[in-house]
Amino acid sequence: MNTLSKRRVALGAFFFFVGLCFASWAARIPDIQSKFDLSEGQLGTLLLFLPLGSVIGLPLAGWAVHQFGSRAVVMFGAFAYALTLPLIGLAPTTWLLIPVLILYGMLGNVMNISLNTQALALEDEMGKSILASFHGLWSLAGFSGAGLGALMIFIGFSPAQHYFLVMAISIVLILSAQGYIVKERKASEGGGGLVMKKPDALLLRISLIAFLGMMAEGCMFDWSGVYFKKVIQSDPSLVALGYVAFMGSMAAGRFITDKVAARFTKVEVIQVSGILIFIGLSLAVMFPTVEVATSGFLLVGLGVASIIPLSYSIAGRSKLYSPSVALAIVSTISFFGFLLGPPLIGFIAELFNLKVSFALIAVAGLGITVLSSVRKAVFLIPIKPSPSRTK
């Protein structure tokens, strides 16, 4: 392989490691709930602190990458992220777990921004689109992490033992790939924070679609295991099966999204994606068996897979804003779906039950289809010519 290809493989290893760590945390949420004897509402409140940390980490990560360069932030964040994971399993009380989750959320956003900065720089040098493949690797790592979680539960490893194993794997990946994470050219000017502007009609529509997509994604990340345990009452060794099904189909879907969108249109793919989310969750609610719910979660994974990549792609067509500002607007609004979705599931489950909560997210999937089907003229904004790059 040439140098650029080696850098691509190394950077992919970092994306994989981050996805593996996050999936490992998510796969053991039911055990965390049991360890502290939390109700659904209490668990929903606890789950709020990780995305809260992500929000806190957003300006910090932007400033750090701008100030020190993405390589320095990637290396610091990678070791910190890997070493923090076992602290989640070791926390003896929820009061000590809360600051660990906030820190973990902060470090997750540090890795997200610094790795994507590296990926965009490499994409420029290679002269072709490769960013989606890295996100596909993150999803593939999520599938792998869910499978490893199911194995750890079957063997009888505690969350802490499981997390120490993942930490060891992560450090091996980091040390093996760190030599190909390069220091990018430092920006000559501009601030390190996000520039927020009022969205136009296109960005507002696509932001709402992305918001609902991230709400469904957050629901599946945090609550699929709990749903199998509490509603389906599956065998303990199968608690992570729904999460594995979701992550596996989402990973596969992200690797084929670009080809499918090229064959049809991006808007049509989003329409079908919303329907898949609605059907998949409706099946899990109406027929709460291991077989049907697993099939339903597979459909949800396929539906969720394309929402964010295609939303970002469409956002870049805005006539009023540059692609970078447009993506900042959409990603910020959509993140609140990921932030609010999991706690909302817990609060509604506390008032009613988990089936009602999942039915609500099914309706959100239907909302994606509606938003991408009515007044479609908003999506017909001509594509702006790409600005010439300056060296």
Contacts in CASP RR format, 6 or more apart in sequence:
PFRMAT RR
TARGET T0000
AUTHOR 0000-0000-0000
METHOD contacts of the structure
MODEL  1
MNTLSKRRVALGAFFFFVGLCFASWAARIPDIQSKFDLSEGQLGTLLLFL
PLGSVIGLPLAGWAVHQFGSRAVVMFGAFAYALTLPLIGLAPTTWLLIPV
LILYGMLGNVMNISLNTQALALEDEMGKSILASFHGLWSLAGFSGAGLGA
LMIFIGFSPAQHYFLVMAISIVLILSAQGYIVKERKASEGGGGLVMKKPD
ALLLRISLIAFLGMMAEGCMFDWSGVYFKKVIQSDPSLVALGYVAFMGSM
AAGRFITDKVAARFTKVEVIQVSGILIFIGLSLAVMFPTVEVATSGFLLV
GLGVASIIPLSYSIAGRSKLYSPSVALAIVSTISFFGFLLGPPLIGFIAE
LFNLKVSFALIAVAGLGITVLSSVRKAVFLIPIKPSPSRTK
1 9 0 8 1.000
4 122 0 8 1.000
4 125 0 8 1.000
4 126 0 8 1.000
6 180 0 8 1.000
7 122 0 8 1.000
7 180 0 8 1.000
7 181 0 8 1.000
7 182 0 8 1.000
8 122 0 8 1.000
8 126 0 8 1.000
8 130 0 8 1.000
9 177 0 8 1.000
9 180 0 8 1.000
10 176 0 8 1.000
10 177 0 8 1.000
10 178 0 8 1.000
10 179 0 8 1.000
10 180 0 8 1.000
10 181 0 8 1.000
11 115 0 8 1.000
11 118 0 8 1.000
11 119 0 8 1.000
11 122 0 8 1.000
11 134 0 8 1.000
11 177 0 8 1.000
11 180 0 8 1.000
11 181 0 8 1.000
12 134 0 8 1.000
12 137 0 8 1.000
12 177 0 8 1.000
13 173 0 8 1.000
13 176 0 8 1.000
13 177 0 8 1.000
14 74 0 8 1.000
14 78 0 8 1.000
14 111 0 8 1.000
14 115 0 8 1.000
14 118 0 8 1.000
14 173 0 8 1.000
14 174 0 8 1.000
14 177 0 8 1.000
14 181 0 8 1.000
15 115 0 8 1.000
15 119 0 8 1.000
15 134 0 8 1.000
15 135 0 8 1.000
15 136 0 8 1.000
15 137 0 8 1.000
15 138 0 8 1.000
15 141 0 8 1.000
16 137 0 8 1.000
16 138 0 8 1.000
16 140 0 8 1.000
16 141 0 8 1.000
16 144 0 8 1.000
16 173 0 8 1.000
17 78 0 8 1.000
17 82 0 8 1.000
17 141 0 8 1.000
17 169 0 8 1.000
17 170 0 8 1.000
17 173 0 8 1.000
17 174 0 8 1.000
18 78 0 8 1.000
18 81 0 8 1.000
18 108 0 8 1.000
18 111 0 8 1.000
18 112 0 8 1.000
18 115 0 8 1.000
18 138 0 8 1.000
18 141 0 8 1.000
19 138 0 8 1.000
19 139 0 8 1.000
19 141 0 8 1.000
19 142 0 8 1.000
19 145 0 8 1.000
20 141 0 8 1.000
20 142 0 8 1.000
20 144 0 8 1.000
20 145 0 8 1.000
20 148 0 8 1.000
20 166 0 8 1.000
20 169 0 8 1.000
20 170 0 8 1.000
21 81 0 8 1.000
21 82 0 8 1.000
21 85 0 8 1.000
21 166 0 8 1.000
21 170 0 8 1.000
22 108 0 8 1.000
22 142 0 8 1.000
22 221 0 8 1.000
23 141 0 8 1.000
23 142 0 8 1.000
23 143 0 8 1.000
23 144 0 8 1.000
23 145 0 8 1.000
23 146 0 8 1.000
23 243 0 8 1.000
23 247 0 8 1.000
24 85 0 8 1.000
24 145 0 8 1.000
24 148 0 8 1.000
24 149 0 8 1.000
24 162 0 8 1.000
24 163 0 8 1.000
24 166 0 8 1.000
25 85 0 8 1.000
25 88 0 8 1.000
25 104 0 8 1.000
25 163 0 8 1.000
26 146 0 8 1.000
26 221 0 8 1.000
26 222 0 8 1.000
26 243 0 8 1.000
27 145 0 8 1.000
27 146 0 8 1.000
27 147 0 8 1.000
27 148 0 8 1.000
27 149 0 8 1.000
27 150 0 8 1.000
27 152 0 8 1.000
27 153 0 8 1.000
27 225 0 8 1.000
27 240 0 8 1.000
27 243 0 8 1.000
28 89 0 8 1.000
28 149 0 8 1.000
28 152 0 8 1.000
28 153 0 8 1.000
28 159 0 8 1.000
28 162 0 8 1.000
28 163 0 8 1.000
29 43 0 8 1.000
29 47 0 8 1.000
29 222 0 8 1.000
29 223 0 8 1.000
29 225 0 8 1.000
29 226 0 8 1.000
30 225 0 8 1.000
30 226 0 8 1.000
30 229 0 8 1.000
30 239 0 8 1.000
31 153 0 8 1.000
31 158 0 8 1.000
31 159 0 8 1.000
32 38 0 8 1.000
32 43 0 8 1.000
32 46 0 8 1.000
32 88 0 8 1.000
32 89 0 8 1.000
32 97 0 8 1.000
32 159 0 8 1.000
33 43 0 8 1.000
33 226 0 8 1.000
35 159 0 8 1.000
36 93 0 8 1.000
36 94 0 8 1.000
36 97 0 8 1.000
38 46 0 8 1.000
38 94 0 8 1.000
39 350 0 8 1.000
40 226 0 8 1.000
40 230 0 8 1.000
40 345 0 8 1.000
40 346 0 8 1.000
40 349 0 8 1.000
40 350 0 8 1.000
40 354 0 8 1.000
41 346 0 8 1.000
41 347 0 8 1.000
41 349 0 8 1.000
41 350 0 8 1.000
43 226 0 8 1.000
43 346 0 8 1.000
44 342 0 8 1.000
44 343 0 8 1.000
44 345 0 8 1.000
44 346 0 8 1.000
44 347 0 8 1.000
45 343 0 8 1.000
46 94 0 8 1.000
46 97 0 8 1.000
46 98 0 8 1.000
46 101 0 8 1.000
47 222 0 8 1.000
47 342 0 8 1.000
47 343 0 8 1.000
48 339 0 8 1.000
48 342 0 8 1.000
48 343 0 8 1.000
49 98 0 8 1.000
49 101 0 8 1.000
49 102 0 8 1.000
50 101 0 8 1.000
50 102 0 8 1.000
50 104 0 8 1.000
50 105 0 8 1.000
51 105 0 8 1.000
51 335 0 8 1.000
51 338 0 8 1.000
51 339 0 8 1.000
51 342 0 8 1.000
52 102 0 8 1.000
52 105 0 8 1.000
52 339 0 8 1.000
53 101 0 8 1.000
53 102 0 8 1.000
53 103 0 8 1.000
53 104 0 8 1.000
53 105 0 8 1.000
53 106 0 8 1.000
53 109 0 8 1.000
54 105 0 8 1.000
54 106 0 8 1.000
54 108 0 8 1.000
54 109 0 8 1.000
54 335 0 8 1.000
54 339 0 8 1.000
55 335 0 8 1.000
55 339 0 8 1.000
56 102 0 8 1.000
56 106 0 8 1.000
57 105 0 8 1.000
57 106 0 8 1.000
57 109 0 8 1.000
57 110 0 8 1.000
58 109 0 8 1.000
58 113 0 8 1.000
58 194 0 8 1.000
59 193 0 8 1.000
59 194 0 8 1.000
60 106 0 8 1.000
60 109 0 8 1.000
60 110 0 8 1.000
61 73 0 8 1.000
61 109 0 8 1.000
61 110 0 8 1.000
61 112 0 8 1.000
61 113 0 8 1.000
61 114 0 8 1.000
62 113 0 8 1.000
62 192 0 8 1.000
62 193 0 8 1.000
62 194 0 8 1.000
63 192 0 8 1.000
63 193 0 8 1.000
64 73 0 8 1.000
64 110 0 8 1.000
64 114 0 8 1.000
65 73 0 8 1.000
65 113 0 8 1.000
65 114 0 8 1.000
65 117 0 8 1.000
65 192 0 8 1.000
66 187 0 8 1.000
66 190 0 8 1.000
66 191 0 8 1.000
66 192 0 8 1.000
66 193 0 8 1.000
67 192 0 8 1.000
69 114 0 8 1.000
69 117 0 8 1.000
69 183 0 8 1.000
69 184 0 8 1.000
69 186 0 8 1.000
70 114 0 8 1.000
70 115 0 8 1.000
70 117 0 8 1.000
70 118 0 8 1.000
70 121 0 8 1.000
70 183 0 8 1.000
70 184 0 8 1.000
71 118 0 8 1.000
71 181 0 8 1.000
71 182 0 8 1.000
71 183 0 8 1.000
71 184 0 8 1.000
72 183 0 8 1.000
73 110 0 8 1.000
73 113 0 8 1.000
73 114 0 8 1.000
74 111 0 8 1.000
74 114 0 8 1.000
74 115 0 8 1.000
74 118 0 8 1.000
74 181 0 8 1.000
75 174 0 8 1.000
75 178 0 8 1.000
75 181 0 8 1.000
77 107 0 8 1.000
77 110 0 8 1.000
77 111 0 8 1.000
77 114 0 8 1.000
78 111 0 8 1.000
78 170 0 8 1.000
78 174 0 8 1.000
78 178 0 8 1.000
79 171 0 8 1.000
79 174 0 8 1.000
80 107 0 8 1.000
80 110 0 8 1.000
81 104 0 8 1.000
81 107 0 8 1.000
81 108 0 8 1.000
81 110 0 8 1.000
81 111 0 8 1.000
81 170 0 8 1.000
82 166 0 8 1.000
82 167 0 8 1.000
82 170 0 8 1.000
82 171 0 8 1.000
82 174 0 8 1.000
83 167 0 8 1.000
84 100 0 8 1.000
84 103 0 8 1.000
84 104 0 8 1.000
84 107 0 8 1.000
85 104 0 8 1.000
85 163 0 8 1.000
85 166 0 8 1.000
85 167 0 8 1.000
85 170 0 8 1.000
86 160 0 8 1.000
86 163 0 8 1.000
86 164 0 8 1.000
86 167 0 8 1.000
87 100 0 8 1.000
88 97 0 8 1.000
88 100 0 8 1.000
88 101 0 8 1.000
88 104 0 8 1.000
88 159 0 8 1.000
88 163 0 8 1.000
89 158 0 8 1.000
89 159 0 8 1.000
89 160 0 8 1.000
89 163 0 8 1.000
90 160 0 8 1.000
91 97 0 8 1.000
91 100 0 8 1.000
115 134 0 8 1.000
116 131 0 8 1.000
116 134 0 8 1.000
117 184 0 8 1.000
118 181 0 8 1.000
118 182 0 8 1.000
118 184 0 8 1.000
119 130 0 8 1.000
119 131 0 8 1.000
119 134 0 8 1.000
120 131 0 8 1.000
121 184 0 8 1.000
121 185 0 8 1.000
122 130 0 8 1.000
123 129 0 8 1.000
123 130 0 8 1.000
123 131 0 8 1.000
124 389 0 8 1.000
132 254 0 8 1.000
132 257 0 8 1.000
132 258 0 8 1.000
132 309 0 8 1.000
133 255 0 8 1.000
135 254 0 8 1.000
135 308 0 8 1.000
135 309 0 8 1.000
136 251 0 8 1.000
136 254 0 8 1.000
136 255 0 8 1.000
139 247 0 8 1.000
139 248 0 8 1.000
139 250 0 8 1.000
139 251 0 8 1.000
139 254 0 8 1.000
139 305 0 8 1.000
140 248 0 8 1.000
140 251 0 8 1.000
142 247 0 8 1.000
142 248 0 8 1.000
142 251 0 8 1.000
143 244 0 8 1.000
143 247 0 8 1.000
143 248 0 8 1.000
143 250 0 8 1.000
143 251 0 8 1.000
145 166 0 8 1.000
145 247 0 8 1.000
146 240 0 8 1.000
146 243 0 8 1.000
146 244 0 8 1.000
146 247 0 8 1.000
146 248 0 8 1.000
147 240 0 8 1.000
147 244 0 8 1.000
148 162 0 8 1.000
148 166 0 8 1.000
149 162 0 8 1.000
149 240 0 8 1.000
150 237 0 8 1.000
150 238 0 8 1.000
150 239 0 8 1.000
150 240 0 8 1.000
150 241 0 8 1.000
150 244 0 8 1.000
152 161 0 8 1.000
152 162 0 8 1.000
152 165 0 8 1.000
153 236 0 8 1.000
153 237 0 8 1.000
153 239 0 8 1.000
153 240 0 8 1.000
154 237 0 8 1.000
157 165 0 8 1.000
194 328 0 8 1.000
194 332 0 8 1.000
195 325 0 8 1.000
195 328 0 8 1.000
196 328 0 8 1.000
196 329 0 8 1.000
196 332 0 8 1.000
197 321 0 8 1.000
197 325 0 8 1.000
197 329 0 8 1.000
199 207 0 8 1.000
199 329 0 8 1.000
199 330 0 8 1.000
199 333 0 8 1.000
200 318 0 8 1.000
200 319 0 8 1.000
200 320 0 8 1.000
200 321 0 8 1.000
201 378 0 8 1.000
202 314 0 8 1.000
202 315 0 8 1.000
202 317 0 8 1.000
202 318 0 8 1.000
202 319 0 8 1.000
202 378 0 8 1.000
202 379 0 8 1.000
202 381 0 8 1.000
203 315 0 8 1.000
203 318 0 8 1.000
203 321 0 8 1.000
203 326 0 8 1.000
203 329 0 8 1.000
203 330 0 8 1.000
205 371 0 8 1.000
205 378 0 8 1.000
205 379 0 8 1.000
206 311 0 8 1.000
206 314 0 8 1.000
206 315 0 8 1.000
206 330 0 8 1.000
207 311 0 8 1.000
207 315 0 8 1.000
207 329 0 8 1.000
207 330 0 8 1.000
207 333 0 8 1.000
207 334 0 8 1.000
208 333 0 8 1.000
208 371 0 8 1.000
209 270 0 8 1.000
209 307 0 8 1.000
209 311 0 8 1.000
209 368 0 8 1.000
209 371 0 8 1.000
209 372 0 8 1.000
210 307 0 8 1.000
210 308 0 8 1.000
210 311 0 8 1.000
210 312 0 8 1.000
210 330 0 8 1.000
210 331 0 8 1.000
210 333 0 8 1.000
210 334 0 8 1.000
211 333 0 8 1.000
211 334 0 8 1.000
211 336 0 8 1.000
211 337 0 8 1.000
212 307 0 8 1.000
212 337 0 8 1.000
212 364 0 8 1.000
212 365 0 8 1.000
212 367 0 8 1.000
212 368 0 8 1.000
212 371 0 8 1.000
213 277 0 8 1.000
213 304 0 8 1.000
213 307 0 8 1.000
213 308 0 8 1.000
213 334 0 8 1.000
213 337 0 8 1.000
213 364 0 8 1.000
213 365 0 8 1.000
213 368 0 8 1.000
214 307 0 8 1.000
214 308 0 8 1.000
214 334 0 8 1.000
214 335 0 8 1.000
214 336 0 8 1.000
214 337 0 8 1.000
214 338 0 8 1.000
215 337 0 8 1.000
215 338 0 8 1.000
215 340 0 8 1.000
215 341 0 8 1.000
215 344 0 8 1.000
215 361 0 8 1.000
215 364 0 8 1.000
216 277 0 8 1.000
216 281 0 8 1.000
216 300 0 8 1.000
216 304 0 8 1.000
216 307 0 8 1.000
216 361 0 8 1.000
216 364 0 8 1.000
216 365 0 8 1.000
217 250 0 8 1.000
217 304 0 8 1.000
217 307 0 8 1.000
217 308 0 8 1.000
217 338 0 8 1.000
218 337 0 8 1.000
218 338 0 8 1.000
218 341 0 8 1.000
218 342 0 8 1.000
219 341 0 8 1.000
219 342 0 8 1.000
219 345 0 8 1.000
219 357 0 8 1.000
219 358 0 8 1.000
219 361 0 8 1.000
220 243 0 8 1.000
220 246 0 8 1.000
220 297 0 8 1.000
220 300 0 8 1.000
220 301 0 8 1.000
220 304 0 8 1.000
221 243 0 8 1.000
221 342 0 8 1.000
222 342 0 8 1.000
222 345 0 8 1.000
223 342 0 8 1.000
223 345 0 8 1.000
223 346 0 8 1.000
223 354 0 8 1.000
223 357 0 8 1.000
223 358 0 8 1.000
224 242 0 8 1.000
224 243 0 8 1.000
224 246 0 8 1.000
224 297 0 8 1.000
225 239 0 8 1.000
225 240 0 8 1.000
225 242 0 8 1.000
225 243 0 8 1.000
226 354 0 8 1.000
227 242 0 8 1.000
227 284 0 8 1.000
227 293 0 8 1.000
227 354 0 8 1.000
227 358 0 8 1.000
228 234 0 8 1.000
228 238 0 8 1.000
228 239 0 8 1.000
228 240 0 8 1.000
228 241 0 8 1.000
228 242 0 8 1.000
228 243 0 8 1.000
228 290 0 8 1.000
228 293 0 8 1.000
229 236 0 8 1.000
229 239 0 8 1.000
230 354 0 8 1.000
231 288 0 8 1.000
231 353 0 8 1.000
231 354 0 8 1.000
231 355 0 8 1.000
232 288 0 8 1.000
232 289 0 8 1.000
232 290 0 8 1.000
232 293 0 8 1.000
234 241 0 8 1.000
234 290 0 8 1.000
238 290 0 8 1.000
241 290 0 8 1.000
241 294 0 8 1.000
242 293 0 8 1.000
242 294 0 8 1.000
242 297 0 8 1.000
243 297 0 8 1.000
245 294 0 8 1.000
245 295 0 8 1.000
245 296 0 8 1.000
245 297 0 8 1.000
245 298 0 8 1.000
245 301 0 8 1.000
246 297 0 8 1.000
246 298 0 8 1.000
246 300 0 8 1.000
246 301 0 8 1.000
246 304 0 8 1.000
247 301 0 8 1.000
248 298 0 8 1.000
248 301 0 8 1.000
249 297 0 8 1.000
249 298 0 8 1.000
249 299 0 8 1.000
249 300 0 8 1.000
249 301 0 8 1.000
249 302 0 8 1.000
249 305 0 8 1.000
250 301 0 8 1.000
250 302 0 8 1.000
250 303 0 8 1.000
250 304 0 8 1.000
250 305 0 8 1.000
251 305 0 8 1.000
252 302 0 8 1.000
252 305 0 8 1.000
253 301 0 8 1.000
253 302 0 8 1.000
253 305 0 8 1.000
253 306 0 8 1.000
254 305 0 8 1.000
254 306 0 8 1.000
254 309 0 8 1.000
257 269 0 8 1.000
257 305 0 8 1.000
257 306 0 8 1.000
257 309 0 8 1.000
257 310 0 8 1.000
258 309 0 8 1.000
260 269 0 8 1.000
260 306 0 8 1.000
261 269 0 8 1.000
261 306 0 8 1.000
261 310 0 8 1.000
261 313 0 8 1.000
266 310 0 8 1.000
266 313 0 8 1.000
266 314 0 8 1.000
267 314 0 8 1.000
267 372 0 8 1.000
267 376 0 8 1.000
267 379 0 8 1.000
269 306 0 8 1.000
269 310 0 8 1.000
270 306 0 8 1.000
270 307 0 8 1.000
270 310 0 8 1.000
270 311 0 8 1.000
270 368 0 8 1.000
270 369 0 8 1.000
270 372 0 8 1.000
271 368 0 8 1.000
271 369 0 8 1.000
271 372 0 8 1.000
271 373 0 8 1.000
272 303 0 8 1.000
272 369 0 8 1.000
273 302 0 8 1.000
273 303 0 8 1.000
273 304 0 8 1.000
273 305 0 8 1.000
273 306 0 8 1.000
273 307 0 8 1.000
273 368 0 8 1.000
274 303 0 8 1.000
274 307 0 8 1.000
274 365 0 8 1.000
274 366 0 8 1.000
274 367 0 8 1.000
274 368 0 8 1.000
274 369 0 8 1.000
274 372 0 8 1.000
275 365 0 8 1.000
275 366 0 8 1.000
275 369 0 8 1.000
276 299 0 8 1.000
276 300 0 8 1.000
276 301 0 8 1.000
276 302 0 8 1.000
276 303 0 8 1.000
277 299 0 8 1.000
277 300 0 8 1.000
277 301 0 8 1.000
277 303 0 8 1.000
277 304 0 8 1.000
277 361 0 8 1.000
277 362 0 8 1.000
277 364 0 8 1.000
277 365 0 8 1.000
277 366 0 8 1.000
277 368 0 8 1.000
278 362 0 8 1.000
278 363 0 8 1.000
278 365 0 8 1.000
278 366 0 8 1.000
278 369 0 8 1.000
279 296 0 8 1.000
279 299 0 8 1.000
280 295 0 8 1.000
280 296 0 8 1.000
280 297 0 8 1.000
280 299 0 8 1.000
280 300 0 8 1.000
280 362 0 8 1.000
281 296 0 8 1.000
281 300 0 8 1.000
281 358 0 8 1.000
281 359 0 8 1.000
281 361 0 8 1.000
281 362 0 8 1.000
281 365 0 8 1.000
282 359 0 8 1.000
282 362 0 8 1.000
283 292 0 8 1.000
283 293 0 8 1.000
283 295 0 8 1.000
283 296 0 8 1.000
283 299 0 8 1.000
284 292 0 8 1.000
284 293 0 8 1.000
284 296 0 8 1.000
284 297 0 8 1.000
284 358 0 8 1.000
285 355 0 8 1.000
285 358 0 8 1.000
285 359 0 8 1.000
285 362 0 8 1.000
287 293 0 8 1.000
288 355 0 8 1.000
307 368 0 8 1.000
308 334 0 8 1.000
311 330 0 8 1.000
311 334 0 8 1.000
312 327 0 8 1.000
312 330 0 8 1.000
312 331 0 8 1.000
314 379 0 8 1.000
315 323 0 8 1.000
315 326 0 8 1.000
315 327 0 8 1.000
315 329 0 8 1.000
315 330 0 8 1.000
316 323 0 8 1.000
316 326 0 8 1.000
316 327 0 8 1.000
316 384 0 8 1.000
317 381 0 8 1.000
317 382 0 8 1.000
317 383 0 8 1.000
317 384 0 8 1.000
318 326 0 8 1.000
318 381 0 8 1.000
318 384 0 8 1.000
319 381 0 8 1.000
319 382 0 8 1.000
319 384 0 8 1.000
321 329 0 8 1.000
341 361 0 8 1.000
344 357 0 8 1.000
344 360 0 8 1.000
345 354 0 8 1.000
345 357 0 8 1.000
345 358 0 8 1.000
345 360 0 8 1.000
345 361 0 8 1.000
346 354 0 8 1.000
346 357 0 8 1.000
348 356 0 8 1.000
348 357 0 8 1.000
348 360 0 8 1.000
349 356 0 8 1.000
349 357 0 8 1.000
372 379 0 8 1.000
END
